Amino acid sequence: MPRFGAAEQLWHNGGTGGFRSWVGFIPQRRAGVVVLSNTARPLDGGAFDLLRVPAFGGELRIGR
């Protein structure tokens, strides 16, 4: 399982016909995020960033 520090991250992604989805949880922090998109571009990098905001109180930066 992927980890962020000591916290285990559970996630799954998928897509079809120009749409993508991603769901992730950090059970130890009781945090979860669902991302739905109308693009075929991958969501993983940004979705993991979104998950870490509620889980660790981080700062969300859009448009790196």
C-alpha positions as CSV (number, residue, x, y, z in Angstrom):
1,M,0.0,0.0,0.0
2,P,1.2,3.5,-0.7
3,R,2.1,5.6,2.4
4,F,2.4,9.2,3.2
5,G,4.7,9.2,6.2
6,A,3.4,6.5,8.5
7,A,-0.2,6.7,7.2
8,E,-1.5,4.1,4.8
9,Q,-3.4,5.3,1.7
10,L,-6.1,3.3,0.1
11,W,-7.1,4.4,-3.4
12,H,-8.6,3.3,-6.7
13,N,-8.9,5.1,-10.1
14,G,-10.5,4.4,-13.4
15,G,-11.8,5.9,-16.6
16,T,-13.8,5.4,-19.7
17,G,-14.9,7.4,-22.8
18,G,-13.1,10.7,-21.8
19,F,-14.0,10.6,-18.1
20,R,-11.8,9.8,-15.1
21,S,-12.5,9.0,-11.4
22,W,-10.4,8.6,-8.3
23,V,-11.3,7.7,-4.7
24,G,-8.8,7.7,-1.8
25,F,-8.8,7.2,1.9
26,I,-6.4,7.6,4.8
27,P,-8.1,5.4,7.5
28,Q,-5.8,6.5,10.3
29,R,-6.9,10.1,9.7
30,R,-10.5,9.3,8.9
31,A,-10.1,11.3,5.7
32,G,-11.4,10.6,2.2
33,V,-11.7,12.3,-1.2
34,V,-13.6,11.5,-4.4
35,V,-12.7,13.1,-7.7
36,L,-14.8,12.9,-10.8
37,S,-13.6,14.5,-14.0
38,N,-14.8,15.0,-17.6
39,T,-11.3,14.7,-19.0
40,A,-9.1,11.7,-20.1
41,R,-6.1,13.2,-18.3
42,P,-4.7,11.3,-15.3
43,L,-5.9,12.5,-11.9
44,D,-3.6,10.7,-9.5
45,G,-1.1,13.4,-8.7
46,G,-3.6,16.1,-8.0
47,A,-6.0,13.7,-6.2
48,F,-3.3,12.6,-3.8
49,D,-2.6,16.2,-3.0
50,L,-6.3,16.8,-2.4
51,L,-6.4,13.8,0.0
52,R,-3.5,15.1,2.1
53,V,-5.2,18.4,2.8
54,P,-8.0,17.1,5.0
55,A,-5.8,14.3,6.4
56,F,-2.9,16.4,7.4
57,G,-4.1,20.0,7.4
58,G,-1.8,20.8,4.5
59,E,-2.0,23.6,2.0
60,L,-3.7,23.1,-1.3
61,R,-1.8,24.6,-4.2
62,I,-3.6,24.8,-7.6
63,G,-1.6,25.3,-10.8
64,R,2.0,24.3,-9.9
